[in-house]
Amino acid sequence: MAFVEVIRRSMRPEEWTDLRYSWIKRSLIKTKYEITDLKIRDAFQTGENEYTYTSDYRPLRTGDMYFSPDGTVFIQGHALIPEELKGKEIWFTLHTAAEMIVKINGRYAGGIDPNRDRILVNPWLDENSSELFIEIEGYNRSKPDDERNPDAIASRGCRQIFEGAYLAEISQPLLSLFYDLTILLDIAKSSHFDEDYRVFLNRELNHALNLVDFDTWEGVETALSYIETHIYQNTDFCSSGNVALVGHSHLDIAYYWRRIHVVHKNARTILIQMRLMDQYPDFKYAHTQPYTYELLAEYYPELFKELKEKIHSGQFEPVGAMYVEPDCNIPAAESLIRQCLYGQLYYREAFGITADNAWLPDVFGNSWILPQILKKSGVDYFVSNKMSTQTAFRTTISCGRELTAPASMPVCLPHILLPGICPARFRKTGMPTRIRKPEGRLYPCSAMETAAAA
């Protein structure tokens, strides 16, 4: 028998914290009841919200294989609220690596995907009734989800094992502690933060979890209070100023999926954000690409009506003047101009707004002609976090001063003003020579801006 060296050592405090964090994560659900009356139908998407069905409805049970590469499923089911859950906060839970839109009693309740596995049920309960009718449209792309969410790795694939659907009660104090630990442990493990602060977090989180009895879950509230007092209210590591956080989901029109699939992906993304707004009124979210709003209006008018209310309340902000987030290397000026024309025109007609920013976080290169086109289209700000793929992005304003965004840092370049500088000449000579135009003749993009505003 081969000799195997066994090294015995004590667990580091950080490892002990991680282990207890995993126990909390597994214990969020206090009690759950399986939904057994489910049926499923298979389909393939052939157009925007158009499907070819490959089977009739059949029973769906825990342990069954479901989905196919780039396939769609439609799931229906009935459930009764158990007596033990009546009067409590009830959650619909389903773990999957696919992407699902869920309706409860005929209304859009939320989305399920690799990053979230539960939906609050209570707002969709019919008065004086404990019955639920559940409808699910799910899409499973042939390229499995990436590794950014370890929880989805085990269940991903072109075909999946159905792990069951449940009605559950969640321990809210434990969920709050889980959320606190998630964000604070992310910081403690990140090299982007000061080492002294990371040492402080690891020490204080260990102290907080020492207050919890992991057999009875007594002490959770005490741990939450300790984190609030000793971490959130601690001022030793505070910087000057405040940081404004706004939610955003980068949505590729086509990536590891076809363009027709973005109809469903876009609706699920927007639906999830609106349900978060219902739960957390202070939550704000920015969504780009007017094309995605058009899709929602055409295929999900009920959601689009609700979306307009969220925009009016200031919770949901349309951003990005361009119709989609385009490639900015190959297209000619006319193409980029029309991106702004069609994008701004739609925003004005649908919501009465003009976007003041170009939102291009994932573009692989920026054209020298962008500043003039953007400014003439009512855009003052350029937003990107893909500058690490270039040495710098430089633009020149009318006074000749350069705005440069260094590589490898997310940037918002403020006020790209007063175009008219010849970028080709500047690149060759370093001289910011102004382009001359015939008297009385508008720049092409100015004419389109006028047409869009008419």
Helices and strands as residue ranges (DSSP letters): H 13-26, E 29-34, E 37-47, E 50-53, E 58-59, E 65-66, E 71-80, G 83-85, E 91-94, E 99-104, E 107-112, E 118-120, G 122-124, E 131-140, H 150-153, E 160-161, E 165-170, H 172-188, H 195-209, H 220-227, I 228-232, E 247-248, G 259-261, H 262-279, E 285-288, H 290-299, H 301-313, E 316-319, H 333-351, E 357-359, H 370-376, E 381-384, G 387-389, E 392-396, E 402-406, E 411-413, H 423-429, H 444-453
